[in-house]
Amino acid sequence: MKVDVRITRGESSNKSIMVKDGSTYNDVLSSLNINPETVIIMVNNRPVPVDEIVCTDHMEILMIASRG
């Protein structure tokens, strides 16, 4: 399934990625080399747990921790 991802770290960037059926949001973060402890995943303006199965074609990743 194709998923559009918006990554917000002050500025926003957009990516489209392919996600296998049964993948979790943690799998998506892993494929993007993003530490799940540094973000909040938003779907339809609500936070979702990283262990939830991806069942949407769009999501937003909000960076909440600085890198130094």
TILOKOL-162846 format. One line per 4 residues: for each residue x negated, y negated, z negated of C-alpha. Coordinates in nm, 3 decimals, always signed. Each point is the difference from the previous one (the first is absolute). Example, Ala and Ser with C-alpha at 12.3 -4.5 7.8 and 13.67 -1.06 7.14 Angstrom:
! residues 2
-1.230:+0.450:-0.780 | -0.137:-0.344:+0.066
This chain:
! residues 68
+0.000:+0.000:+0.000 | -0.126:-0.349:+0.081 | -0.008:-0.235:-0.301 | -0.060:-0.374:+0.016
-0.210:-0.112:-0.295 | -0.041:-0.356:-0.121 | -0.299:-0.048:-0.230 | +0.004:-0.315:-0.211
-0.317:-0.123:-0.175 | +0.058:-0.373:+0.000 | +0.028:+0.023:+0.378 | +0.206:+0.267:+0.175
-0.104:+0.246:+0.266 | +0.214:+0.253:+0.184 | -0.085:+0.353:+0.114 | +0.192:+0.285:+0.156
-0.102:+0.348:-0.109 | +0.119:+0.353:+0.066 | +0.119:+0.186:-0.311 | +0.061:+0.376:-0.012
+0.334:+0.125:-0.131 | -0.020:+0.063:-0.373 | -0.276:-0.256:-0.056 | +0.008:-0.214:-0.313
-0.081:-0.368:-0.034 | -0.323:+0.111:-0.168 | -0.089:+0.184:+0.324 | +0.057:-0.325:+0.191
-0.222:-0.192:-0.242 | -0.268:+0.268:+0.034 | +0.006:-0.025:+0.378 | -0.049:-0.378:-0.032
-0.281:+0.037:-0.260 | +0.204:-0.188:-0.262 | -0.021:+0.086:-0.371 | +0.358:+0.061:-0.124
-0.087:-0.160:-0.335 | -0.049:-0.337:+0.170 | +0.332:-0.032:+0.184 | +0.377:+0.003:-0.018
+0.190:+0.169:+0.282 | +0.320:-0.180:+0.099 | +0.280:+0.146:+0.212 | +0.316:-0.207:+0.059
-0.124:-0.254:-0.259 | -0.029:+0.261:-0.278 | -0.308:+0.170:-0.140 | -0.037:+0.371:+0.064
-0.227:+0.255:-0.174 | -0.304:+0.115:+0.194 | +0.102:+0.365:-0.037 | +0.333:-0.057:+0.178
+0.035:+0.144:+0.352 | -0.009:-0.258:+0.278 | +0.347:-0.028:+0.149 | -0.006:-0.344:+0.162
-0.149:-0.153:+0.313 | -0.129:-0.311:-0.179 | -0.169:-0.078:-0.331 | -0.200:-0.272:-0.167
-0.315:+0.048:-0.204 | -0.059:-0.277:-0.254 | -0.357:-0.024:-0.127 | +0.013:-0.078:-0.373
-0.362:+0.035:-0.110 | -0.308:-0.191:+0.106 | -0.319:+0.170:+0.108 | -0.238:-0.182:-0.225
